[in-house]
Amino acid sequence: MYLYSVPTTHIRDYYVTTDLDQFYKNATLAVKAEVTSYMENHQGGFKIKTTLFDRNKKPVKTIYSEKFEFRNDKK
């Protein structure tokens, strides 16, 4: 058994998929993240930053998600 703590708002899980073209030269990279928050009220919105690295660990491309907010469904 182990015990750990996570930030109040955090990425709970994520999924990365690629769709290669017929020549295996180009691909579409898709990243889907499941974000969890234990806060009842949030100030402002959130964005997720994703960076793709090459085999030498050098950044190739960085993208940001659209800004999103959490909705309090408990009301």
Backbone as numpy.savetxt, mean C-alpha at the origin, in Angstrom:
# Nx Ny Nz CAx CAy CAz Cx Cy Cz
4.61 -18.19 21.23 3.77 -17.04 21.23 4.66 -15.80 21.23
4.22 -14.78 20.53 4.92 -13.51 20.57 3.89 -12.40 20.58
4.31 -11.26 21.06 3.43 -10.11 21.19 4.08 -8.95 20.45
3.30 -8.25 19.65 3.84 -7.10 18.95 2.79 -6.02 18.89
3.25 -4.82 18.60 2.37 -3.66 18.54 2.50 -3.02 17.16
1.38 -2.52 16.65 1.38 -1.84 15.36 0.88 -0.42 15.56
1.22 0.48 14.65 0.69 1.84 14.75 -0.84 1.83 14.67
-1.46 2.87 15.15 -2.92 2.96 15.15 -3.48 2.81 13.74
-2.85 3.42 12.76 -3.22 3.27 11.36 -2.05 2.60 10.65
-2.32 1.46 9.99 -1.22 0.70 9.39 -1.71 -0.14 8.21
-0.76 -0.58 7.40 -1.07 -1.51 6.30 -1.17 -2.90 6.92
-2.35 -3.46 6.86 -2.60 -4.78 7.46 -2.10 -5.89 6.54
-2.31 -5.72 5.24 -1.88 -6.72 4.27 -1.74 -6.03 2.91
-0.99 -6.63 2.02 -0.88 -6.06 0.67 -0.69 -7.18 -0.34
-1.05 -6.88 -1.58 -0.98 -7.84 -2.67 -0.31 -7.16 -3.86
0.64 -7.85 -4.47 1.34 -7.32 -5.64 1.15 -8.32 -6.78
0.67 -7.83 -7.92 0.49 -8.69 -9.08 1.11 -8.02 -10.30
1.53 -8.83 -11.26 2.07 -8.31 -12.52 1.36 -8.99 -13.68
1.22 -8.25 -14.75 0.64 -8.78 -15.98 1.64 -8.51 -17.09
2.34 -9.56 -17.53 3.38 -9.42 -18.56 2.78 -9.43 -19.96
3.45 -8.71 -20.87 3.00 -8.74 -22.27 3.44 -10.07 -22.90
3.05 -10.29 -24.14 3.32 -11.57 -24.79 4.80 -11.85 -25.03
5.64 -10.79 -25.02 7.08 -10.96 -25.23 7.88 -10.95 -23.93
7.19 -10.83 -22.81 7.82 -10.79 -21.49 8.83 -9.66 -21.34
8.54 -8.53 -21.99 9.43 -7.37 -21.91 8.83 -6.27 -21.05
7.54 -6.11 -21.11 6.85 -5.06 -20.36 5.78 -5.69 -19.48
5.53 -5.01 -18.37 4.52 -5.53 -17.45 3.77 -4.38 -16.80
2.58 -4.70 -16.37 1.80 -3.79 -15.56 1.88 -4.29 -14.13
2.27 -3.41 -13.23 2.41 -3.75 -11.82 1.23 -3.18 -11.06
0.54 -4.02 -10.32 -0.60 -3.57 -9.52 -0.33 -3.87 -8.05
-0.59 -2.89 -7.20 -0.42 -3.05 -5.76 -1.75 -2.72 -5.09
-2.22 -3.64 -4.28 -3.46 -3.44 -3.53 -3.12 -3.56 -2.05
-3.54 -2.58 -1.26 -3.22 -2.59 0.17 -4.50 -2.58 0.99
-4.48 -3.32 2.08 -5.57 -3.32 3.04 -5.08 -2.52 4.25
-5.69 -1.37 4.46 -5.27 -0.46 5.53 -6.27 -0.54 6.67
-5.76 -0.63 7.89 -6.60 -0.71 9.08 -6.30 0.47 9.98
-7.34 0.95 10.63 -7.17 2.04 11.59 -8.03 1.77 12.81
-7.47 2.01 13.98 -8.20 1.84 15.22 -8.65 3.17 15.81
-8.43 4.24 15.07 -8.83 5.57 15.53 -10.30 5.80 15.18
-10.99 6.56 16.03 -12.38 6.91 15.73 -12.46 8.15 14.87
-11.56 9.09 15.08 -11.56 10.34 14.32 -10.18 10.53 13.70
-10.17 10.91 12.44 -8.92 11.12 11.72 -8.80 12.57 11.31
-7.60 13.06 11.34 -7.30 14.41 10.86 -6.65 14.29 9.49
-7.33 14.75 8.46 -6.76 14.72 7.12 -6.88 13.36 6.47
-6.21 13.21 5.33 -6.27 11.97 4.58 -4.94 11.25 4.58
-4.92 10.12 3.93 -3.73 9.28 3.88 -3.38 8.98 2.43
-2.10 8.68 2.18 -1.62 8.21 0.89 -0.66 7.06 1.15
-0.55 6.16 0.19 0.40 5.06 0.28 1.46 5.28 -0.79
2.72 5.18 -0.38 3.85 5.33 -1.30 4.37 3.94 -1.65
4.54 3.68 -2.95 5.05 2.40 -3.43 6.26 2.66 -4.31
7.36 1.94 -4.06 8.57 2.10 -4.86 8.98 0.76 -5.45
9.27 0.76 -6.75 9.76 -0.42 -7.46 11.28 -0.30 -7.56
11.99 -1.37 -7.20 13.45 -1.38 -7.24 13.94 -2.37 -8.30
15.10 -2.07 -8.89 15.69 -3.01 -9.84 16.49 -4.07 -9.08
17.13 -4.96 -9.81 17.87 -6.05 -9.15 19.06 -5.57 -8.34
19.53 -4.33 -8.60 20.64 -3.76 -7.83 20.14 -2.90 -6.68
18.86 -3.01 -6.38 18.21 -2.28 -5.28 18.20 -0.78 -5.49
18.20 -0.36 -6.75 18.08 1.06 -7.08 16.64 1.35 -7.46
16.08 2.47 -6.97 14.69 2.79 -7.29 14.48 3.02 -8.78
13.44 2.41 -9.32 13.09 2.57 -10.72 11.93 3.55 -10.85
10.94 3.39 -9.99 9.73 4.21 -10.07 9.08 4.27 -8.69
8.61 5.46 -8.33 7.85 5.65 -7.09 6.50 6.23 -7.45
5.45 5.64 -6.92 4.10 6.16 -7.15 3.39 6.33 -5.81
2.42 7.21 -5.80 1.61 7.46 -4.61 0.16 7.15 -4.93
-0.52 6.58 -3.96 -1.95 6.33 -4.15 -2.70 7.65 -4.12
-3.95 7.59 -4.51 -4.80 8.75 -4.34 -5.03 8.93 -2.85
-5.30 10.15 -2.45 -5.57 10.43 -1.05 -6.88 9.74 -0.65
-6.88 9.11 0.52 -8.10 8.45 1.00 -8.30 8.76 2.47
-9.52 8.61 2.91 -9.88 8.85 4.31 -10.64 7.65 4.83
-10.68 7.53 6.15 -11.45 6.47 6.78 -12.81 7.00 7.16
-13.79 6.15 7.05 -15.14 6.51 7.43 -15.46 5.79 8.74
-16.07 6.49 9.67 -16.45 5.89 10.94 -17.85 5.30 10.79
-17.94 3.97 10.66 -19.22 3.30 10.48 -19.94 3.03 11.79
-19.32 3.38 12.91 -19.92 3.10 14.22 -21.01 4.09 14.59
-21.11 5.20 13.88 -22.09 6.24 14.23 -23.49 5.83 13.83
